[in-house]
Amino acid sequence: MPSRRPPDPAEVRAALLTVAAWVDTPDAPAPPRPDRAAAVRLSLAALEQVAPGRSVEVRVPPFGAVHCIHGPRHTRGTPPNVVETDPRTWCALALGRLDFTTAVAAGTVTASGHRAGQVADWLPLVDAS
C-alpha cells in the first residue's frame, strides 16, 4: 500500500484556522462538516508525520485515528496507549488553545496507557498566532 503524502504545513494551518472561531467560542455554531473533517484529518496526519511510530493511537471520532510516537508497536486488539477526544477539543489542542494536561483533567480527553501522555510533547501542531 502506498504511503500517504505528508501534509503541507500551510494546508494544516489553514484548515485549523478555518475552525478556530468555533474552537474559541463555546456557543459558536459548528462549521460545515467538511471543514471540521479536514481540520481533524490534516492535523492528525501532521501528528503522524512529526511523531512517527506505532505505540500510541490517537482517535478523534468520527473523523479519524492515527498511530504515532516511537516505541513498542501494537498489532492486535485494543491498543495499550490510546488518546481519544472530540473534534472541537482536538482542534483546540492542535491550535494550542488548550493544554493537554488540562483537557485530560477536565475529562474532554481520555488518555490511557503510560505512553499516551507523550502526545502532549507534540502539541500544538501549528503556530496559530
N, C-alpha and C positions, 0 to 999 in steps of 0.2 A: 504494500500500500504506500503510495507516495505521501511524503510528509507535507503538512500544511506550510504555506509560506508564512514567514514571520510577519506579524502585523506591523504596519508602518506606525511609528510613534505619533506622528501628526494625526493619523487617522484615529488612533485610540483616543488621543486628547480631544479631538473634535467630537467624537461620539459621546464621550463622557460629558463634555461641556454642553451638549445638546440636552442632557437630562439634569444639569446642575441646578436649575431653578426648582425642579421637583425635589431634588435631594435636599436643598437648603430650606425649603418652605414646607413645614408639615402639612398644611392644608391645601397645598397646590395640587391641581389636578394632574393625574399621571399623563406623561407624554404618550404619543401613539406607541402601540406595542412594538412596531418595527424599530423605533428609536431606542426603546428600553432594551430590546433584544440585542441590537447592535452594540450598545454601550457595554452590556454584560459580556457578550461573546468576545468582543475585541479585547476587553480588559482581561478576561480570563486567558485568552491567547497570549497576551503580553506577559501575564504572570508565568505562564508555562515557558515562555522564552527566557525571562530573566532569572527564573528559579527552576532550571531543568531538573528532572528527576521523577521518581515514581513513589515516593514514600508518603506523600500527603495527598488526599483527594479533596478538592475544593468544589463544593456543589452550590449552585445558585439556581434552584428550580424556578420556573420551568425552562430556563434558557440555556443552561449548560453546566458542565462539570469538567474539570481537568485534573491531571496528576502533576505534581510538582515537587520540588525540593529533593535534593540528592540524599540518598540513604537506602535502607533496605526496601527492596521492591515488593509490592503487594501483588499477588497473582490470582487469588481465588477468594470468594466470599466477601464479607463486609470488611472494608479496609480498616486497619487498626488506628489510623490517623485521618480524621475527617473534620473538615470545616464546612459548615452549612449556614446559609443565610438567605434572606430575600433579596430581590434585585435592588431595591432602594438602598438598603444597608450596604450591599456590596459596592454600589456606585459611590456611596459616601466614603467607604474605606479606600477605594481606588483613587478618589479625588483628594484624599487627605482631609476630608471634612469630619471624619470620625476616627478615633483611635481604636485599634483592635481590642486592646485590653478593656477599654470602656464598653465596647459593644458586647464583649463576652460577659462582663459583669452585669450589663443591663438585660441580658438574655436575647438580644437580637442576633447574636452569632452563637452557634454551638460549635465548640472545639473539643473533640475527643481524641485522646491519644497523646503521648508525651511529645510528639513532634509537631502536632497541629499548630501550636502557638508560634512556630517558626515562620508561618505565613506573614506575621506582623513585620518581620525583618525586611520584607519586600514591598511594603506599603508605605506611602501611596505609590501608585504606579505611574502617575503623571504629575507634572508640575502644572497645577491648575490656577496659579496665581494671576 
